[in-house]
Amino acid sequence: MSAEVGVVFALPVLAVGLAAGAGFLAARGVGALAGAAGDRLAERQSRRWAAADRLARAVAEHGLLRDQIERGRAEFGERITAVPALGEVPSVGADLDGAEAWAGQVDVMLAAADARFRTEMAAARAGRIMADVASVLARLPKPTPTPGRPEQAAAPTPSRQVAESLERVLSRLDGGVPPPLAAALQRRAADALLARTETSQLRLLDDLRYSVHQANQQAHRRRTALRELAGRLAGFSGAAIDEAMAKILAAAVEPEPDLDGLARAVDTAITATLAPLVRDYTRQALRESLQEIGCAVEEDFEVALGRDGLAHLHRNGWDELAVRVRSRGDENAYYFNMIAPADAEETDLAAVEHQWCSAVDQLLPALSARGLRVTTTHRSEEGEAQVQPVDPARFPFDRRRRGDRRRSELHRRERELPR
């Protein structure tokens, strides 16, 4: 292999949500602990990550329930109790026990709020349906008696038993059922109350229970999926995250949301949010790995690589040769090639090439140890090394070393000449 190499770096697949922080730290070697004390610290760190994930999911679930309750209040006003305030989310790092206790309290609070919301929505829906049915019945024309024929029975006003059955059915209706489907089920309930006999009304309401059960199952599957997606976004911030969360909230009222599309949107938002962190870490890991294998990097190596898309490294004895590292695009692809000042004197390129090839073979496992997967895109064959001439003023390393060495060699030869 010669002087030119192309590689693509990528962090290991990270758990999404706040667990991404855990994966990111683990990739940096934070999990390398030893002995009993290390085991205890690792266990506590795992608790921190678990607590952080639990807090994130509690915040996401509160947001979804708040959205449902606000829709209910828009429909029925003060008959629906407002969502309880979440309060300030505690810091896992500052008080782990307090954070875990807070998450437990929020779980209980949300369960109670969800149950109260269902009960209040059922009562409000049943009351409105009963009022609508009573209004319809009042407007129906009274049948005219016909001599010699039995009097036709009008639809009876719903009895107390029917009213209680209606409320029981509606109380089963999940608050997460999309409004269009909930409205359709309410219309079926109203139609049932217009049946001519109490027996028929009760039978139709009993049939409605199955439809409510099916709607609830769909709502549960949808809510579970949306909570999972929202939980993955919790802990991140930025425009991409806000946009993905808005899509999740909008999907909560859609009869058939595109969950696969939402999952892709969440992945894209998280990737876009983590991308700067991944790039920063990649540059840092590259610098550390190069230094570990004995290479010297130019001053502000990471800054130059991020700002200008290129930076440089060399090793002792390379004199007026260096390796340029170039980044391309946002895919964490890096390319290495040898450079020299345009006015440089000839050098033993074969020896330097061999050293650089050996350094690359050491560099790849050093990067892997820092959690970076490396895909080599190309490596030119050994003996085909080419050196790119660059403006001498832009050569990043001190060139006096070569001149000093040549002067020392000249002085040595002069001393060895016969007199």
PEVEN-V22517 format. One record per backbone hydrogen bond with DSSP energy under -0.5 kcal/mol. NH is the residue of the N-H (numbers start at 1). CO is the residue of the C=O. If there is no record, write none. Layout:
# PEVEN-V22517
nh & co
NH & CO
NH & CO
This chain:
# PEVEN-V22517
nh & co
2 & 380
5 & 336
6 & 378
7 & 334
8 & 375
9 & 332
10 & 373
12 & 371
17 & 232
19 & 16
20 & 17
21 & 18
22 & 18
23 & 19
24 & 20
25 & 21
26 & 22
27 & 23
28 & 24
28 & 25
29 & 26
30 & 25
32 & 29
33 & 31
38 & 34
39 & 35
40 & 36
41 & 37
42 & 38
43 & 39
44 & 40
45 & 41
46 & 42
47 & 43
48 & 44
49 & 45
50 & 46
51 & 47
52 & 48
53 & 49
54 & 50
55 & 51
56 & 52
57 & 53
58 & 54
59 & 55
60 & 56
61 & 57
62 & 58
63 & 59
64 & 60
65 & 61
66 & 62
67 & 63
68 & 64
69 & 65
70 & 66
71 & 67
72 & 68
73 & 69
74 & 70
75 & 71
76 & 72
77 & 73
79 & 76
80 & 77
81 & 79
92 & 90
95 & 91
99 & 95
100 & 96
101 & 97
102 & 98
103 & 99
104 & 100
105 & 101
106 & 102
107 & 103
108 & 104
109 & 105
110 & 106
111 & 107
112 & 108
113 & 109
114 & 110
115 & 111
116 & 112
117 & 113
118 & 114
119 & 115
120 & 116
121 & 117
122 & 118
123 & 119
124 & 120
125 & 121
126 & 122
127 & 123
128 & 124
129 & 125
130 & 126
131 & 127
132 & 128
133 & 129
134 & 130
135 & 131
136 & 132
137 & 133
138 & 134
139 & 135
140 & 136
140 & 137
149 & 146
156 & 196
163 & 159
164 & 160
165 & 161
166 & 162
167 & 163
168 & 164
169 & 165
170 & 166
171 & 167
172 & 168
172 & 169
173 & 170
177 & 174
181 & 178
182 & 178
183 & 179
184 & 180
185 & 181
186 & 182
187 & 183
188 & 184
189 & 185
190 & 186
191 & 187
192 & 188
193 & 189
194 & 190
194 & 191
195 & 192
201 & 197
202 & 198
203 & 199
204 & 200
205 & 201
206 & 202
207 & 203
208 & 204
209 & 205
210 & 206
210 & 207
211 & 207
212 & 208
213 & 209
214 & 210
215 & 211
216 & 212
217 & 213
218 & 214
219 & 215
220 & 216
221 & 217
222 & 218
223 & 219
224 & 220
225 & 221
226 & 222
227 & 223
228 & 224
229 & 225
230 & 226
231 & 227
232 & 228
233 & 229
234 & 230
236 & 233
242 & 238
243 & 239
244 & 240
245 & 241
246 & 242
247 & 243
248 & 244
249 & 245
250 & 246
251 & 247
252 & 248
252 & 249
253 & 250
254 & 251
257 & 254
259 & 257
262 & 258
263 & 259
264 & 260
265 & 261
266 & 262
267 & 263
268 & 264
269 & 265
270 & 266
271 & 267
272 & 268
273 & 269
274 & 270
275 & 271
276 & 272
278 & 274
279 & 275
280 & 276
281 & 277
282 & 278
283 & 279
284 & 280
285 & 281
286 & 282
287 & 283
288 & 284
289 & 285
290 & 286
291 & 287
292 & 288
293 & 289
294 & 291
295 & 290
296 & 314
298 & 312
301 & 298
304 & 300
305 & 301
306 & 302
307 & 303
308 & 304
309 & 304
310 & 304
311 & 325
313 & 323
314 & 296
318 & 315
321 & 318
322 & 339
323 & 313
324 & 337
325 & 311
326 & 324
326 & 335
327 & 309
328 & 333
331 & 328
333 & 328
334 & 7
335 & 326
336 & 5
337 & 324
338 & 386
339 & 322
340 & 388
341 & 320
342 & 390
344 & 341
349 & 347
352 & 348
353 & 349
354 & 350
355 & 351
356 & 352
357 & 353
358 & 354
359 & 355
360 & 356
361 & 357
362 & 358
363 & 359
364 & 360
365 & 361
366 & 362
367 & 363
368 & 364
369 & 365
370 & 366
370 & 367
371 & 368
372 & 367
373 & 10
373 & 371
375 & 8
376 & 374
377 & 6
377 & 375
378 & 6
380 & 4
384 & 381
388 & 338
388 & 386
389 & 387
390 & 340
394 & 391
395 & 392
402 & 399
403 & 399
404 & 400
405 & 401
406 & 402
407 & 403
408 & 404
409 & 405
410 & 406
411 & 407
412 & 408
413 & 409
414 & 410
415 & 411
416 & 412
417 & 413
417 & 414
